[in-house]
Amino acid sequence: MTRPSNSDQSPDDDGILSPRDRRRLTRVRSDRSIVAVLAGTGLIAAFMQTLVTPIIPELPHLLHSVPADTSWVLTSTLLAAAIATPITGRLGDMYGKRRIVLVLLAVMTAGSVVAALSDSVIPMIAGRSLQGIGLGVISLGISILRDVIHAKNLGGAVALVSATLGIGGAVGLPVAALIADNLSWHYLFWLATVLSLIALVFVYWIVPVSTLRTAGRFDFVGAVGLAIGLIGILLGVSKGSEWGWTSPGIVALLAGGLAVLVAWGFFELRTPHALIDLRVAARRPVLLTNLASISVGFAFFITSAALPILLQAPSTTGVAFGLPLLAASLCLMPLGIVMFFTSPFAARLSTARGPRTSLILGASIIAGTFAAAIFLTGEVWHIVLISTLVGLGVGFAYAAMPTLIMNAVPPSETAASNGLNSVMRTLGSTVAATIVGVILSTQVVISQDIAIPTTEAFQLTFGLGTAVALVGVFIAFFIPRRKRTYEDTASIPIQ
């Protein structure tokens, strides 16, 4: 069977594929091997997010700096991923998704080496930024599946690769904690280097060369405008509680970022080959799915922001459990494991009842779990149960969102649209991190000179998660049931 896909290899000037490209096209890999490679690549990329979690408290000492500066080790990764993902998605649509995945894996590898060799904060931030850029391989991997996987296998494959964002973080955290506890912290990044190189080799070897690409020129002005706008909004939201919400810097970032994004939107509507086709993004299924993604991203991040504190904070007040990092990581690992095993069931539900149903079910499970968590946090097994059920809900929701997007956009917009959806999830997570951080840092009791969040703080956090997840359910109900089929006139075949 010949698989349709987008171009990853440049043709000769006369439009004829090179002999090497022709040889690669004759090597037909099984769908299972392609899915395995793309899922493994997604897991490795997601692992980069939790890589530094075990050493966060020690970063000022390890990097000979102050907490205000070392906080950029996390912030830089978030910003780089949010900015690069939609841009690299568009590059993938234009120049070949597989090619851009290989570039991103090379960038991720370089970032891991830079971080591994770092002993000060500036090179560490540079390395972590490069690692963040590499996170775009997840949305690109999902888009590749649409091009190269048989239709009957597409639903399950998309569900699995989409879930790797949660699986990699949850499963990778205990590994990172184990290394940090027993070896030099530099080994965390050498492990990341080896994993990135393995992913690069397997993508080059297994993922097939494509034969279609989107016409037009890359929108550099649109890319710069989007980057500036997102930096202003995300940086303002993530640093608001630290710098002060009314400080001139935060006000300038938020207002300036919003103004730039508005101007960027007007520019994109008048650009023939826009970075993101806002007319496509404004279609009801795409717009509502992106709004629901903000809600799911917000609710999902509560597990990353609140549950580790609940498990690790000192137990002197009777609220938290005082577990070491490795034990706490193992308690949260079921979230990722459940997401992995949920993906095939989510795909079957999406096939039978539509991805809209899977999204509604997933958001409903998240809302119900957080509602129960308001009253059910007195034992460690309660936290494990909450983590597990949230993983179940996120597994259904994450499996549905890329399918909803791909059903509503033409093939020429697949990677860019999935990249924008990833930004929406990131926006939800950033807002959650900020709000939950404020709640858990202001509603505290002091015990042995340590500020420990109160029971009411956690209850408010879980109540907020319930409300936001219910908003996601409400939005999902308005997503159209019908799947629309598009003919892609913007993609040009390479003869």
N, C-alpha and C positions, 0 to 999 in steps of 0.2 A: 504493500500500500504506500502511495506517495503522500507525504504529509505537507499541507500548505503551511507556509510560515513567512516571516519577514527576513530581510537580508542581513546577514552578518558578515559577508565577505564582499569586498568591493569588486565589481566586474571590471574587465578591461574597458578601455575607452570606447570600444565599439559595442559595448553592452554584452559581450560574451564572457561567461564565467571562465576563470582560469582553470587549468588542468587539475590543480590541487583542490579547488572548490568542487569540480565535477567528481573527483574521487571520493570526497567526503559525502557528497549527495548520494552516492551509490551504497554507502554503508548505512543500512537501516537498523537503528537501535530499537529495542523493545520499549514500549510505553513504560513498563515497570522500571527499567533501568534509568530512563530519563527522569521519571518522577522521583526515584530514590536519590539521584544526584542533586536535583533541584531542592528537594526537601532537606537533604543533608547540608547543602549550601545555606539554606535559610536558617537551620539550627546553628550553624557556625556563626552567621551574622548576628543572630539574636543573642548568642553567648557573649558577644562584645559588650552588650548593654550592662550585664551584671558582673562583668569581669573585675571591676574595681570595687565592688560592694564590700568585700571582706576587709579592704584596707582603707576605706574612707576615713575612719577616725584617726588613722596613723599618717595620712597623707601630709599634713603640715610638717611632721617630724621627718618623714621619708624624703620629702622634696625640699626641705630646708626653707619653708615658706610659712605663710599664715593662712588660717581657714578661709578668709575672704578670697584669697587667690586660688587656693586648691579647690574651691568649689567649682571653678571653671573646668576642672577635669571632667565633671559630669555635664555641666551646662554646654560645653563645647561640642560634645558628642550629640546631644539632643538637637542643637541648632544646626549642626552640619547635616545630620540625617534629614531633618525637616526641609532644609533648603535644597539639598542635592537630589532627594527622591523624585520630585516631579520633573526636575530638569533632566536627570539621567533617564527618566521614563520617556521624555520626548526625544532625547538622543537615540534611545533604543528603537522607537518607532521609525526614526529617520535613517539610522545607520546600521541597524541590526541589534536586536536585543541580546543575542548571545555575545556579540562583540563587546557591548557595553558592560555586560556581566563580568566578562574577563578583565576589562579595564578596572571595574570596581573592586574585584578581588585582588588585583595587583596593588591598587591604592590601599586596600585594607591590610595587605601584607606589609607594605611599606610603613604604614602607620603603626603596626604592631612592632616592627623592628625599631622604629624611632622611640616608641614608648619603652621598649625593653632596655634600650641603651640610655634612658634618661635618668638623671639624678637631680634634676631641678624642674621647676614648675613649667617654664615656657616650652621646652621640647616635649614634655609630657602632654601639655594641652594640644600641641601640634599633632602629636601621634594620635591622641584620642579623637581629634577632629577628622583625621584621615580615616580612622576606624568608623566614625559616624557616617562619612560619605559612603562607605561600603555597605551600609544597611539597605541601600536601594536595591540590592540584589533580590530581596524578598518579593517586592512588587513586580520587578522585572521577571522573576522566575514564574510568578503567576501568569503574567502575560505571555511568556513563552509557551506555557501549557496550551493556551488557546490556539497557538499556531501549529504545534507539533503532535498533540495527543489526539487519539481517536475520540470522537464525540461521546462514545459510550463510557469512556474512562475519565472524561474531563471533570465531572463533578467531584468525584472522590479525590482526584489529584489536586484540584484547586483547594478543596477543604483542608487537605493535609499540609500543603505548602503555606497556606494562609495561617494555619495554626502554629507554624514553627516559631512565630514571633513570641508566643507565650511559652511554648515548649522549651525552646532553647534557653530562655531566661530562667525558668523554674528548675530545669534539670542541671543547667550549668552552674548555678549558684553553689550547690554543695561541693562541686568539683573545685570551684575557685576558692571556697573556704578551706577545703582540705589542703590545697597547695599553699595558700597563704599561712596556714597554721604550721606547716612542716618544712617549707622551703623558702628561699628568698622570693620576695614579691616580683622580682624580675622574671621569674619562671612563668608567671601568669601570662606575660606578653610573649615569651618565647613559645608557649603552648599555642597562643593565638596565631603566631606566625606560621607554625607548622600546620595548623588546621586550615588557615587561609590558603596556603600553598597546595594542600591536598585538594581543597575545593576547586582551585583554579585548574589543576591538572585534570580532574574528573569532568569538569564542565567542558574543557577543550576536547577531551577524548570522547565523551558520551553524547552531549547535547548536539543535535544536528545543525548543520548550516542551513540558513533560511533562504528563501528565493523571492521575497517581496519586501518592499520598503516604501515609506511614505515620501512623496515628492515635496519639494520646496526647500527653502533655506532655514537654517536654525535662527530662532528669534533671540539674538543676544540681548537686545534692549529689554525684551520681556523677561529674560532670565535674571538680568541684573535687578530689574524692578521688583520681581517676585522675591528675590533674595533679600533686598533691603527692607521690603515691607514685612516679611516673615521674621527677620531678625528683630525689628522694632517691636512687633507684637509678642513674640515668644520670649524675648529677653525681658521685656517689660513685665510680662506675667510671671515669669520664673523668678525674677529678682525683686518684685514689688514688696514682698514682706521684709526682705533683707535691707533694701535701700529706703523704704518708706513710700507708701502709695501716693503721697502728695509731694514727694521730692521732685525737684525740677527734672532730674534725669529720667525718672519713671514716666512722668507726664509727657516729656518730649518723646520718649521711645514709643509709648502707646499712641499718642496723637499723631506723631510723625509716621509711624508704621501704618496706621489706618489710612492716613492721607495718601501715602505712597501706593497702598493697595487699591484705593479707589481710582487714582490716576492710572495705575497699571491696568485696571479693568477696562477703562475707557480706551486705553491704547490697544489692548488686546482685541477689542471688538472691531477695531479699524485696521488690524494687521492681517494681510492675506494668509500668512503662514504663522499663526500665533503659537506661542509656547503651549498654551492650554486653550482649547476652543471653548470659550465661555458659553457659547450657545448650546454646545453639547452638555456642558456642566450644569446648565440651567434646566435641562430636561427634568421633568418631575421625578422619574425613577432615580436619576443620578443625584439630583439635589437632595432628595429626601434620604437616600442611602447615606450620603455624606453627613447630613445632619444627625442621623441615627448613629453614625460612626463616632461622632464627637461624644455622644452620650455613652456608648459602649466603652470607648477609650477612657472616659472619665471614671466610670464604674470599675473597670478592670484595674486601673492604677491604684484604686483604694486598697486593694489587696497587697500591692507592693509598698504602699506608704504606711498603712496602719497595722497590718498583721505582723510584720517583723518587729515593730516597736512593742506590740502587745506580747510577743513571745520573748523578746530579749531584755526589755526594761527590768530593773530590779523588782523583786517580788515583795519588797518591804511594806508596800501599801496594800497588798492583797489584790491588786488589779492585774498586774503583769506576772510573768512566770520566770523571768531571770534565766532563760536558757542561753547557752553559748551559741555562737553564730552557726556552727555546723549542725547542731541539733535543730535550731530554728529553721535552717535551710531545708533539712530533711522533712520537717513538718509541712513546708510549703511546696515541696516537690510534687505531691499528688495533683496539684493544679495543672502542671504541664503534662503529666502522664495521662490524666483524664482527657485533656484536650487532644492528645494523640489518638486515643482509642475512640473518641467521640467523632472524629472527622469522617469515617466511613458512614456512620449512621446519619450524620448531618447531610452528607451528600445524597443518601437515599431519600431522606425526607425532602430535600430540595428538588430532587428529580420527580418524586411522586406528587408533592403538594406545592412546589415552587419555593425558591429561596426566600421569598417574603415570609413564608410560614416558619422557616428555620430561624430567621432573624427575630421574629416575634417571640418564638419559643425561647431562644437564647436570652433575650433581654428580660423576659418574664422570670426565668430561672434566677438570673442575677438579682432582680428586684426582690423576689421571694427570699432568696438566701440572705441578703442584707437586712431585710425586715426581721428575719429570725435572729440574725446576729445581734440585733439591738438588745435581746434578752438572753442570748446564749453564748457567753464568752467566759464562763467560770472554770472551764477545764481545758487542758491542752487538746484533748480530742475534739472539743468544740471547734477550735481554730482549724484543726485538720479537716473537719467536716465542712466548714465554711469555705476553705481553700478549694476543696474538692468540688463542691457544688458550683462555685464561681467558675472553676475551670470547665465544668460541664456546660454552663451557660455561654461562656465566651467561645467555647468550641463550636457550638451551633451558630452563634452570631458571626464569628470570624469566617466560618465556612460560607456563609450566605452573602456577605458584603461584596467580595470580588465578583461573584457570579451575577449579582444584581447589576453591578457596574458594567460587566462585559456584555450582558444581555441588552444594555441600553445604549451602548456606544458602538460606532463602526470599528472594524479592526485597526484602522489607521490611528485610532486614539486610545487603544487599549492600555499601553504602558503609561502614557501621560495621565490618563484618567485614574488608573490604579495608584499612580504616584500621588495624585491629589487626594485620593481617599486615605492614603497612608498619612498625609499631612493632617487630615481631619482627626484621625485617631491620636496623632501626636499632640494636636491642640487640646483635645479632651484630656489627655494624660497630664499635660503641662498645667492646665487649670486645676485639675484634681490635686496635683502635687502641691500647688500653691495654697489652695484652700485648706486641704487636710493638714498641711504643715502649720498654717496659722492656728487651726483649731487645737492641734495636739501640742503646740508650744505655748499657748496662752491659757488653756484650762489645765493647770497642773497643780500638784502638791509637792512640797519640798520634803524629801526624806533623805537623811544623811548627806545633805548638801547636793542632792541630785533632784532635778525637776522631772517628775513622773506624771504623764497624762492621767487625768481622772477617769472614772467609769463614765461620767457624763460626756467627756470628750469623745470617747470611742462610740458611745451611743449616738451622739450627734453626727459623727462621721458616717456610721452605718445608715442612719436615717437619711442623710444627704445622698448616699449611694443608692438607697431605695428610690428616692424621688427622681434622681437623674435617670436611673434605669427605666422607671415607669414612663418618663418623657420619651425615651427611646422606643418603648413599646407603642406609645401613642403615635409617634411619627411613622413607625413602620406600618401601621394599619392603613396609611394613606398611600403607600407605595403601590402602583398599579400591579394587578395580577398578571396581565398579559405580557408576554415576551414579544418585543418588536425586533424584526429582522432588518438588518441594514446591508446595503450594497456599498462596498467601499470603493468610491471612485478616486480617492486620493492615493491609493496604493498602486505602485507601478510594478508590474512583473519584470524581472530581469530575464531577457530572452536567452 
